[in-house]
């Protein structure tokens, strides 16, 4: 079973699955990204590749253009390999594969081809964790860095926000598989006299705090303390930002209804203080926490050749233009 949805669609015959995709691998953007966790960006940045399609339909998704609207185009294994090699030549610390859960069997072949062509930096699997262990096994000899979300452990909230009531159960199994098979290995990397820590292998588990849902984060951190502390790094994010969606009125109404389950706003200072107190109480061995910010300029627009702000990313490839000259 390729996807927990088990929608029964034969994508190889030209039908479209819940993910919105057929059999082809489609990509929207590739470039160096400097806004990921420090263990991933290190000195040179993370070589992010954003895939079109997704196994979830998160009502607040900042990448909705590519995850739900189909923005992107088909890419051959040769073009994908060239992306990876250009990113490595530019100093990327890893190849960060963003939201590729729906195309793992095909993508695994692309990853092998890039290795055979000379790629040496690690692959980083950046996903919602809504994927089966059976599919993750196909990546076991390829990916060494894992960057899954653990969005919530609440089935009702998952059903409302992600259209996936079984998300907690599926994500727990996937994350346990990741941290069991890939113990954390952190080394020091020195460039021009500056030393930074680098994740060579292991898992960074992300959890996005949803405004007004403090109890959901408490439950999630409780699970992480029990199952992941000392076995993985934790990244607690406070960057929730209302997205100015540009979609049909019918889609907007569905999103509004789903988002009524949370407070669709930026995190406030009181919540920030409470989150800091919470993580202090848990005393995780290795945890990142974002600084509170009201800046929304980082929200991406994948119709632009530079989807992110200039300080966050350096584009190398875009679905409209192909490879970008003079990056």
Secondary structure, 3 states (H helix, E strand, C coil): CCCCCCCCCCHHHCCCCCCCCCCCCEEEEEEEECCCCHHHHCCCCEEEEEECCCCCCCCCCCCHHHHCCCCCEECCHHHHHHHHHHHHHCCCCEEEEECCHHHHHHHHHHHHHHHHCCCCCEEEEEECCCCCHHHHHHHCCCEEEEEEECCCCCHHHHHHHHCCCCHHHHHHHHHHHHHHHCCCEEEEEEECCEEEEEEEEEEEEEEECCCCCHHHHHHHHHHHHHHCECCEEEEEECCCCCCCCCCCHHHHHHHHHHHCCCCCCCCCHHHHHHHHHHHHHHCCCCEEECCCCCCCCCCCCCCCCCCCCCCCEEEEEECCCEECCCC
